[in-house]
Amino acid sequence: MGAYLFLYIALYAGWGALSPFLPAVLAHQGANSEEVGALLAVAMVLRLVAIPATGVLADRLAAPRQVLAVLLVAAAGLALAYGHVGSFAGLLLVSALHAAATGPIGPLPDVLAVSAASAPGREGFSYGWVRGAGAAAFVGGSTLAGLAVARTGSPEVVLWLNSTLFALAAGAVALLPSVQVRGGVTEAGERAPSRAARIRVLLNIPSFRWLLLAAGLISGSHALYAGFVTLRWQAGGLTPGTIGLLWSVAVGAEVVVFFLLGPVLLARLGPARLTALAAAAGVLRWSIMAMTTWVPAMLLAQPLHGLTFAAQHLAAMALLARMVPGHLAATAQTLYASLGTGLVTAALTLASGFLYAHWGGQAFWPMALLCAAAVPVALRLRADLSQDDDASGPVARSS
């Protein structure tokens, strides 16, 4: 498990170093506010395209580890390229290439870690531990980047931090044990050489469709929180220090669930019922957010992030390992990341701007309704899993 911990720590520390400061980097390179928005939007769209395409490629080559290593090296180089372009056209080109490289490096490590955690004879391997280490490393990377920017007076330093950490992550991939991927034959015994054919095989699995819907509803409900909760708290009179504390409480809860609580819940409830629990926690969390900004209430609501995000993610990884044929693992992970969570979150992020502008904090009620709708979806998913002839076993023996 050590190599996976190294990979996740370097990868997520790299994300933490760059993600919060990328808009500042773009502005430092001469982009105005409208151009920054356009560059970020283009990157989001390209990630949604690149993620499933790369997953199909990794499955067709039966080489997710090699594909991940190449993308990490490319991303490390492209991060530095931001510092050498000053025109909008140049930034657009670098942003497009960087998005295409970085989009798949989110789900591809999960392909490898989930496969390793569910492999026979790997009782000591916990996916929750490596993913939790990544969450903690993201916070560490962000903190380190903030200190570096303050010391140098320039956001460009985060490009070097990100590049170095991604290069270390590429080195960590080389240390991973080989992942056995079954050949390119579907469960029907026929080859699926094209992206459309591989996606069609997955979408023909009823439980996979229900997972995409449940994940989209729960993960998408976070769009308003991610984009506007700070504004909501500021309007409620909370100080910057208090707002920072509340964000830290949520991240801390995420780490606790990944490391400790999540595996226990997964073992006792199973992945489908844990998904239902995450959805129910979302109903409670967003209802509290809609009703008040009172700090004690927020301190009770923020730890629910551990369930609405981390527990739901652990459940989804367990479900993918159970329901998806091994030769389609990368396609499934990347389709989940793009169609199941990414596309829905992008659409709801756009909708959240309208909702918050017109309803303010009351816009959290529709997010609560999304989670309420996910509860019966998760229960239907559980019913379908009991009839799934392709079940392959839980992640880390925890479902």
C-alpha positions in Angstrom: 0.0 0.0 0.0 3.0 2.3 0.5 3.4 3.0 -3.3 -0.3 4.0 -3.5 0.0 6.3 -0.5 3.0 8.0 -2.2 1.0 8.4 -5.4 -2.1 9.8 -3.8 -0.2 12.2 -1.5 1.9 13.6 -4.4 -1.0 13.8 -6.7 -3.4 15.5 -4.4 -0.8 17.8 -2.9 -0.1 18.8 -6.5 -3.8 19.5 -7.1 -3.9 21.5 -3.8 -0.9 23.6 -4.9 -2.4 24.6 -8.2 -6.2 24.5 -8.1 -6.9 27.4 -5.7 -4.3 29.7 -7.4 -4.9 28.9 -11.1 -7.2 31.9 -11.6 -4.5 34.1 -10.1 -1.9 32.6 -12.4 -4.1 33.3 -15.4 -4.6 36.9 -14.3 -0.9 37.3 -13.6 -0.2 36.2 -17.2 -2.5 39.0 -18.5 -6.0 37.5 -18.7 -8.8 39.8 -17.6 -11.8 38.5 -15.6 -13.9 37.6 -18.6 -10.9 35.7 -20.2 -10.2 33.9 -16.9 -13.8 32.7 -16.8 -13.7 31.6 -20.5 -10.4 29.7 -19.9 -11.8 27.9 -16.9 -15.0 27.0 -18.7 -13.2 25.6 -21.8 -11.0 23.5 -19.5 -14.1 22.1 -17.7 -15.6 21.1 -21.0 -12.4 19.5 -22.3 -12.0 17.5 -19.1 -15.5 16.1 -19.6 -14.5 14.9 -23.1 -11.0 13.7 -22.2 -11.9 11.7 -19.1 -14.1 9.0 -20.8 -12.0 9.0 -24.0 -8.8 8.3 -22.0 -10.6 5.6 -19.9 -11.5 3.8 -23.1 -8.0 4.0 -24.3 -6.6 2.7 -21.1 -8.9 -0.3 -21.3 -8.2 -1.0 -24.9 -4.5 -1.0 -24.3 -5.0 -2.8 -20.9 -2.5 -0.3 -19.6 -4.1 2.2 -17.1 -0.8 2.5 -15.2 1.2 3.5 -18.3 -1.4 5.9 -19.5 -1.6 7.6 -16.1 2.2 8.0 -16.0 2.3 9.6 -19.4 -0.5 12.0 -18.5 1.2 13.0 -15.2 4.5 13.8 -17.0 2.5 15.8 -19.7 0.6 17.7 -17.0 3.8 18.5 -15.1 5.3 20.1 -18.3 2.1 21.9 -19.3 1.8 23.5 -15.8 5.2 25.2 -16.4 4.0 26.3 -19.8 1.5 28.6 -18.2 4.4 30.8 -17.1 5.7 31.2 -20.7 2.6 32.5 -22.5 1.1 36.0 -22.2 -1.6 36.2 -24.9 -5.1 34.9 -24.6 -4.6 32.6 -27.6 -1.5 31.1 -25.9 -3.3 30.6 -22.6 -6.2 29.0 -24.4 -3.9 26.5 -26.0 -2.1 25.7 -22.8 -5.3 25.5 -20.8 -6.9 23.1 -23.4 -3.9 20.8 -23.4 -3.5 21.0 -19.6 -7.2 20.1 -19.1 -7.0 17.2 -21.5 -4.0 15.8 -19.5 -5.2 16.5 -16.0 -8.9 15.4 -16.4 -8.2 11.7 -16.4 -5.6 11.7 -13.7 -8.4 12.0 -11.2 -10.2 8.7 -11.9 -7.3 6.7 -13.3 -5.5 6.3 -9.9 -8.8 5.1 -8.5 -8.9 2.4 -11.3 -5.6 1.1 -10.0 -6.2 1.5 -6.2 -9.7 0.0 -6.3 -8.5 -3.0 -8.3 -5.6 -3.5 -5.9 -7.8 -3.2 -2.9 -10.3 -5.7 -4.2 -7.7 -8.2 -5.3 -7.5 -11.6 -3.4 -4.9 -11.7 -0.8 -4.8 -7.9 -0.2 -6.5 -7.8 3.2 -4.2 -5.1 4.5 -5.0 -2.7 1.6 -7.6 -0.1 2.3 -8.8 2.2 -0.4 -10.2 4.6 2.2 -6.7 5.1 3.6 -5.1 6.1 0.4 -7.9 8.3 -0.6 -8.0 9.9 2.8 -4.3 10.5 2.6 -5.0 12.3 -0.7 -7.6 14.5 0.9 -5.2 15.5 3.7 -2.4 16.1 1.2 -4.7 18.5 -0.8 -4.9 20.7 2.3 -1.2 20.5 2.8 -0.5 21.4 -0.8 -2.8 24.4 -0.6 -1.2 25.6 2.6 2.3 25.2 1.2 1.3 27.0 -2.0 -0.2 29.9 0.0 2.9 30.3 2.1 5.1 30.2 -1.1 3.0 32.8 -2.9 3.1 35.0 0.2 6.9 34.7 0.4 7.7 35.2 -3.3 4.9 37.7 -4.1 4.0 35.8 -7.3 1.5 33.1 -8.0 3.9 31.6 -10.6 5.6 29.6 -7.8 2.6 27.3 -7.6 3.4 26.1 -11.2 6.7 24.8 -10.0 5.2 23.2 -6.9 2.5 21.5 -9.0 5.0 20.4 -11.7 7.4 18.9 -9.1 4.6 17.1 -7.2 3.1 15.7 -10.4 6.5 14.5 -11.5 6.9 12.7 -8.1 3.4 11.2 -8.7 4.6 9.9 -12.1 7.5 8.3 -10.3 5.2 6.7 -7.8 3.2 5.1 -10.6 6.4 3.3 -11.7 6.6 1.8 -8.2 3.1 0.4 -8.3 2.7 -3.3 -8.6 1.4 -4.5 -12.0 -2.4 -4.5 -12.2 -3.8 -7.6 -13.9 -6.4 -6.5 -16.4 -8.5 -9.0 -18.2 -8.5 -9.1 -22.0 -10.7 -7.0 -24.3 -13.7 -9.2 -24.2 -17.1 -8.1 -22.8 -19.3 -10.2 -20.6 -21.2 -11.2 -23.7 -18.1 -12.7 -25.1 -17.7 -10.2 -27.9 -15.1 -7.6 -28.5 -15.9 -4.0 -27.9 -13.2 -2.1 -29.9 -14.9 1.3 -30.0 -15.6 3.8 -27.3 -19.3 3.7 -28.0 -19.4 -0.1 -27.8 -17.6 -0.1 -24.4 -19.9 2.6 -23.0 -22.9 0.7 -24.3 -21.8 -2.4 -22.4 -21.7 -0.4 -19.2 -24.9 1.4 -19.7 -26.6 -1.9 -20.3 -25.9 -2.8 -16.6 -28.9 -1.6 -14.7 -27.1 -1.1 -11.4 -24.5 1.0 -13.2 -27.2 3.3 -14.5 -28.7 3.7 -11.1 -25.3 4.5 -9.6 -24.7 7.2 -12.2 -28.1 8.8 -11.3 -27.6 8.5 -7.5 -24.0 9.9 -7.7 -25.1 12.7 -10.0 -27.9 13.8 -7.6 -25.7 13.6 -4.5 -22.5 15.0 -5.9 -24.3 17.6 -8.0 -26.1 18.9 -4.9 -22.7 20.2 -3.7 -22.5 22.7 -6.7 -24.3 25.5 -4.8 -22.2 24.9 -1.7 -18.9 25.0 -3.6 -19.7 28.1 -5.5 -21.8 30.2 -3.1 -21.6 29.1 0.5 -18.9 31.6 1.3 -21.1 34.4 -0.1 -24.0 33.0 1.9 -21.9 33.1 5.1 -20.5 36.5 4.4 -24.1 37.8 3.9 -24.9 36.2 7.3 -22.2 38.2 9.0 -19.6 35.5 9.5 -16.0 36.6 9.7 -13.3 35.3 7.3 -11.7 33.4 10.2 -15.0 31.7 10.9 -15.6 30.9 7.3 -12.1 29.3 7.0 -12.8 27.3 10.1 -16.0 25.9 8.7 -14.3 24.9 5.5 -11.6 23.2 7.5 -14.2 21.3 9.6 -15.7 19.9 6.3 -12.3 18.8 5.0 -11.4 17.3 8.4 -14.7 15.3 8.4 -13.9 14.0 4.9 -10.5 12.7 6.1 -12.0 11.1 9.2 -14.5 9.2 7.0 -12.0 8.1 4.5 -9.6 6.8 7.2 -11.9 5.6 10.0 -15.7 5.8 9.8 -16.2 5.1 6.1 -14.8 1.5 6.0 -16.8 0.6 9.1 -20.1 2.0 7.6 -19.3 0.3 4.3 -18.8 -3.1 6.0 -22.0 -2.8 8.0 -24.4 -1.2 5.6 -23.1 -2.2 2.2 -22.4 0.3 -0.6 -26.0 0.8 -1.7 -27.4 1.6 1.8 -24.3 3.8 2.5 -25.3 5.7 -0.7 -28.8 6.1 0.7 -27.3 7.3 4.0 -25.1 9.9 2.2 -28.2 11.1 0.4 -30.2 11.4 3.6 -27.3 13.3 5.2 -27.4 15.7 2.2 -31.1 16.4 2.9 -30.3 17.3 6.4 -27.2 19.3 5.6 -28.7 21.4 2.8 -31.9 22.0 4.8 -29.8 23.5 7.7 -27.9 25.6 5.2 -31.2 26.9 3.8 -32.6 27.9 7.1 -29.7 29.6 8.9 -26.1 30.8 9.0 -26.0 30.5 12.8 -22.5 29.4 13.6 -23.4 26.5 16.0 -25.8 25.1 13.4 -23.0 25.4 10.7 -20.6 23.5 13.1 -23.2 20.7 13.2 -23.9 20.7 9.4 -20.3 20.9 8.1 -19.2 17.5 9.5 -21.9 16.0 7.3 -19.6 16.6 4.4 -17.9 13.4 5.5 -21.0 11.5 4.6 -22.3 13.5 1.6 -18.9 13.4 -0.1 -16.4 10.9 1.3 -18.9 8.2 2.3 -20.7 8.5 -1.1 -17.3 8.2 -2.9 -16.3 5.1 -1.0 -19.6 3.5 -1.7 -19.3 4.4 -5.4 -15.9 2.8 -5.6 -17.1 -0.3 -3.9 -20.1 -0.5 -6.3 -17.9 -0.1 -9.4 -15.6 -2.8 -8.2 -18.6 -5.1 -7.7 -20.6 -4.5 -10.8 -18.1 -3.7 -13.6 -16.2 -6.3 -15.6 -12.5 -5.9 -15.0 -11.6 -5.2 -18.6 -13.9 -2.1 -18.5 -12.7 -0.7 -15.2 -11.0 2.4 -16.6 -13.9 3.1 -18.9 -16.3 2.8 -15.9 -14.3 5.0 -13.6 -13.9 7.7 -16.2 -17.5 7.5 -17.3 -18.5 7.8 -13.6 -16.3 10.8 -13.2 -17.5 12.6 -16.3 -21.2 11.6 -16.8 -22.1 10.5 -13.3 -20.6 13.5 -11.4 -18.8 15.9 -13.7 -21.5 16.7 -16.2 -24.2 17.0 -13.6 -22.1 19.1 -11.4 -21.2 21.4 -14.2 -24.9 21.9 -15.2 -25.9 22.5 -11.6 -23.0 24.9 -11.1 -24.5 27.0 -13.9 -28.0 26.7 -12.4 -26.7 27.6 -9.0 -25.8 31.1 -10.1 -29.3 31.7 -11.2 -30.8 30.1 -8.1 -28.6 32.0 -5.6 -29.1 35.3 -7.4 -32.9 34.9 -7.1 -33.3 33.0 -3.9 -30.2 33.6 -1.8 -29.7 31.0 0.9 -33.1 29.5 0.1 -31.5 28.0 -3.0 -30.2 25.2 -0.8 -33.7 23.8 -0.7 -33.5 22.5 -4.3 -30.2 20.8 -3.3 -31.9 19.1 -0.4 -34.6 17.9 -2.9 -31.9 16.4 -5.1 -30.6 14.4 -2.2 -34.1 13.3 -1.2 -34.6 12.0 -4.8 -31.4 10.1 -4.5 -32.6 8.0 -1.5 -35.1 5.8 -3.5 -32.6 5.6 -6.3 -30.0 4.1 -3.9 -32.6 1.7 -2.6 -33.4 0.6 -6.2 -29.7 0.2 -6.8 -29.5 -2.2 -3.8 -32.4 -4.2 -5.2 -30.7 -4.5 -8.6 -27.4 -5.5 -7.0 -28.9 -8.6 -5.5 -29.7 -9.7 -9.0 -26.4 -8.7 -10.6 -24.8 -11.8 -12.1 -21.6 -9.9 -12.7 -20.9 -9.0 -9.0 -17.1 -9.3 -8.5 -16.8 -8.5 -4.7 -16.4 -5.4 -2.6 -13.6 -3.0 -2.3 -11.2 -3.9 0.5 -13.7 -6.4 1.9 -15.9 -3.6 3.1 -19.3 -4.1 1.4 
